[in-house]
C-alpha cells in the first residue's frame, strides 16, 4: 500500500509544479504584451534613396515636398582647410533640413 501512495505523490508534485510554471509563464507573457508602445512613423528613409547606392536629387525632393521655406548655400571647412560646398533646404519652420553636397553642379543628398 505504501508504494502505491508514494507513486501517486511523486506524480502529483511534478504535475502541480508544471501547472504553477504555466501560470507564471502565462502571466509574464500577458503583462509584457500590454506594454507594447506603438511609434508613429515620422520619415521613411527609404523614400530618400533611388537605390541602395544613390540618394534622390534636389529636384526629386522639391517635387515631393514642394519649395523649401529657406535655401542656404554654405561651405563646410574640413580639417585640411578645404571648403566643401553644401546647400541646405529647410521645411516646416526648420523642423526638417536636407543637406546636399554640391560636386560639379550635381547635388547629392547627405
N, C-alpha and C positions, 0 to 999 in steps of 0.2 A: 503494500500500500504506500509506503513512504517513497519508493522510487517513482511511482506514478505521479504523486503530488509534486515531487521535485522536478519532474519533466514539465509539468504544467506551469510551474513558477518560472522556470528558465525560458519558457516560450512566451510568457506574458510580459516579462520585463523588457526584452528587446522590442516587442510589439508596442508597449507604452512609450518607450524611448523613440521609436520611429514616428509615432503619432505626434509626440511633443516636438520632434525635429521638424516635421512637416508644417506644424502650426507656426513655429518660429520662422521658417523659411517663407511661408505664405505672408506673414505679417511684414517681413523685411521687404519682399518684392512689392507688396501693396503700398508700403509707405514711400518707397523710392519712386514709384510711378506717379505719385501725387505731387512730387516736387519738380516735375519737368517744366522748364521755362521755355516758352516759345519766343524766338527772337525775330523781329521784323527785319527783312532784308532792306538795306539802305542802297547799296550799289552792288551790281553783279559785275565783278572784274572781267568776266569773260566777254562782256559787251565791249570792252576796250581793246580787244585783240581780233585781228583778221584771221590769224592762225597762231600757232604756238611760238612763232619767231617774229611776228610783225604786229605792231600796235596800229590802232586806227589813226587816220590822218586828222589834221586840224579841221579840214573841210567836213570829214565824217562826224567829228564831234559837234561842229556848229550845226550840221543838218539834224543831228539827234537832239540837241538841247537848245538850239536857237542861238542868236547872237549873245555873246557874253556881256555881262554888265560892265566889265572892265578888261582891257587887254594891256599887258605891261611887257615891254621888251627890256631885258636887262642882261648883264654879263655876270657869270659866276667866275671868280678868280680862284684858280687851283693853287695848290701849294707850290707849284713851279712858276707861279705868277703868269700863267697863260689864261686868257679870257675865253670863256665858253659861252657863246650866245644862247640865251633862253628866252622863251615867250610864255607868259602865264595868262591863262584865260580864267576869269573869275565869274562864278554864278551864285545866285541866291545869297546876296549880301556877304560874299567871301566864305560861304559855307563850303563850297566846292571850288577847288582850284586845280586846274590841269596845266602841267608844265610840259612844254615842248622844247626839245633840243633842236637847234637850227644848224644844219650842216648843208652847205651849198644850196640854200633856199628850200631845203626839204625839212619839214617839221616832223620830229619824232617824239611821240608821247613818252615821257619818262615818269 
